[in-house]
Amino acid sequence: MHEEVQAPLYITMHASDNVAIVANNGGLPAGTVFPSGLVLREQVPQGHKVALTDLAEGSAVRRYNVPIGFALKDIPAGSWVHERLLKMPDARALDNLPIATVKPEPLPPLEGYTFEGFRNRDGSVGTRNIMAITQTVQCVAGVTSFAVQRIKAELLPRFPNVDDVVALEHGYGCGVAIDAPDAVIPIRTLRNISLNPNFGGEVMVVSLGCEKLQPERLLPPGTIALVDERDAAGKLDVVCLQDDTHVGFMSMVEAIVRQAGQHLERLNARKRETVPASELVVGVQCGGSDAFSGVTANPAVGFCTDLLVRAGASVMFSETTEVRDGIDQLTSRATTPEVAVAMIREMAWYDAYLQRGGADRSANTTPGNKKGGLSNIVEKAMGSIVKSGSAPISGVLAPGEKLKQKGLTYAATPASDFICGTLQLAAGMNLHVFTTGRGTPYGLAPVPVIKVATRSDLARRWHDLMDINAGTIADGSASIEEVGWQLFRLMLDVASGRKKTWSEQWKLHNALVLFNPAPVT
């Protein structure tokens, strides 16, 4: 039986584009003739750009109807257009931007969609029922990990309504300038992660004793007013390994296991109940991106983002360096001038942060991104922004802050997969969507991660790691809208516990990585 040969195919994003990407698996050889009559002058890999017209030296190379670069020499039609032929445009200045100029007609409400979630005392809703153990410092990670394995083996089987036990391990807590102004970012990040909706309001802390990030500094009185786990004397539930009561390693472990039992008892009493889709708090992110990310998966996520906003849910998009080059698109979509100014403030802060480190925005694009057809950060940014859909942007979060409103929010984070996911956890997300073209086994223990493949070949090869194949959009067998609806319905099933994502099934969990722009001492 012979495999069907796909006709030569390229994809453009806008009628004004003068380059397109080659869609065929394995790319296409020199001499290939497209239905338009265009002839390839050289071999072009899948996802890479081909010139649709003759491009003169210095002329703008347009994709998404945006100049993604300027030709460093004459480029004849049919040529492979790659990063070495392009001069990257300068970053858009942060002044004279369009401020809240786009005023779309309100999208019709999307009603009647629900999921089965866990209601919390503070009004939030969890999609999982997980016991989390917060750690004040990396020093305790080994002991806590040992104790968690004991808890899972000996206690967890007795509490069938509890999904998992996780240790919130991180690399912070000591050897840092804890009083530096930017130290507020990692501290509030860890504080807010401890209060994630999927943890049911149960707060337990393991401390070493001598660290700079003391439990009372991490979770001071009043920060968890509706989720207060202090005893009658006002003392937070802390196991301190340096306490004199601990004689030997197993004494420490037993103390952690004993305290965990009390939290498991309370978590086990919780039951799923029907809640509206408006209780979803979704973080969207992309990683291991390729040229198809902005063609298939991210547009489908953007369509789904609009569905979620119409349903009254909360959606966060992030990755500062990956949207920085589209700042004018974002400020124009702000609901108010104040929201636009807040976005500009976060972008300016990050520009200064990169400058202090001697880096610039061009450092974002990885070797894998380039191999997948993304020439530079401008092209990558245009494909990344479409995850945000078309809804108005109604809020902005600084790194580590907690989300307090519905609708579409720009949550400022670095583009690092692990740091972005960690900060979205702190913001309160209860469900994560992650698109990838090159492929990544990324996952997070505290929330389900739905993985969306940009290409059918990746979905085929990584069939037990990808949850949705958006490559069907490029293949022509599904539309952006159809894949967007597929993702929306899968979200409701995953949030309800009716389905597990592949990362949950395999327990593929990346470590939490706190963003710490403050000095290390």
C-alpha positions, 0 to 999 in steps of 0.5 A: 500500500503506497502512502498518498503523496501530498501536493506541494503546498505553501501557507500564507497568513495575509494577502499582503505577505510576500513570503509563505511557509512550506507545509509539506512533511520533509519540505520540498526539493528544488524545482518543485512547482506549486499550483500558483506556478511558483518554482522553488529555486532550492530545497526548502525545509518544512515550515520554512519560508519561500519568497513569493515575489522578487525581494529587492535588497533592503525591502521588507519581508512580510509575514502576518502582514508585518515586516519580520525583517529586511532583505540583506540582498536581492532574493529571487522568487522561489528562494528559501528565506531564512534568518541569514538573509534578514536584518531584524527590525528594531523593537517598537518604541514604547511611546506614541502607541495606540491606546485602547483604540480597538472597540469591537462589538461585544461577543455574544455570551456563551452560556450553559457550559459547566464542569465538575470542580471543587469549590473552595472557601475563598470562592475559587474552584479547583480542577484537581484536589491536591495536597501541596507541601510548601517549602521555604528553602531548597535545603529541605527538598530532599527530606520533603521528597522522602516524606512525600513518597511515604505519604503517597505509599502509606496514606494516600490510598486511604483518601480516595478523593485526593488526587495527589500529594506534591512538594512545592520544591524550588531553588529560593529561600536563602543565599539571596538578597531577601530585602532587595526591591525585586525580591518581592517577586519570588516571595509573592510567587511562592506565597500565591502558589501555595494558595492555588485553587487546586490545593483546596486551601490546605497550607502546610509548610516545611522549613529548615529554621535558619533560612532567610525566607522564614515561614512568617515572612512567606505567609504572614498573618492576613495573607490567607484570611479566607484560607487560614490554616493557623491553629487557635494560637495563630501559629501557621502549620510548619514542620521545622527540621532544626527544631530540638524535638527532631532526633534523627532523619526519620523523626523529621520525616515522621513529623511531615507525614503526621501533619500531612494526615490532617490535611488529607483528612480535610481534603478527602471530605471535598466532593466535585460539584457542577460549576459554570465554565466561568470558574475556569482560570486558564493559562496559555503558553507555547514552547518548542515553537515552530513556524506552524505554531502561529498557523495552526495551534496558536490560532486554535487556542486564540479561538478557544480563548474567545470562547472562554471569555464569552463563557465568563472565564479567566484567561492569561497569556504571557511571555513578555519577550514573545509579545513585546514586538506586537505591543501596539496590537496589545495596547490598542486592544486594552479596555481602558487607557489604564490597562494599556499603560500597565502593559507598557510599564511591564514591557519597559521594566523587562526591557530594562531587566534585559539591558542590565543583563547585557541581553536583548530580545533577539536572545529569545529565539532558540536553535529549535525555533529556527530549525522549525522555520522561525527566523527571529523574535519578530516572526515568533511574536506574531505567531505567539500573540494569536493565542490571546484571540480577539477579546479585549484585554481587561487586566495586567498582572506583574510577575507573581501577582494573583489574578482577581478578575475575569476576562482576558489578562496579560500576565507579565512573565519571562518566556521561559516555559518553566518560569512562565508556568510557575508564575501562571500557577501563582496567578491562580490558574487551574488549567494549563494549555501548552502548544508546541511544534518541535515537541516537549514533554513539559508538564506541571504537577499542580494543574493539568496541562493540555498539550497541543501539537502544531503539526500532524507529524509531531502528533503521530510520533508523539501520540502518547504525549500530545492531547490535541493535533492542530496539524489537521488545520494545515492538512485541511481536514479541520478548521481553526474553529473546529479545533478551537471547539475541540480544545474547549470541550476537552478542557471541560472534560479535563477540568471535571476529572473525566479525562487525564492529560498525557502529562498527568498519566505519565506524571511528567512534571517539571520543577517549579522555577521562581523568577528572581531578578534580585541579586544572589549573595 
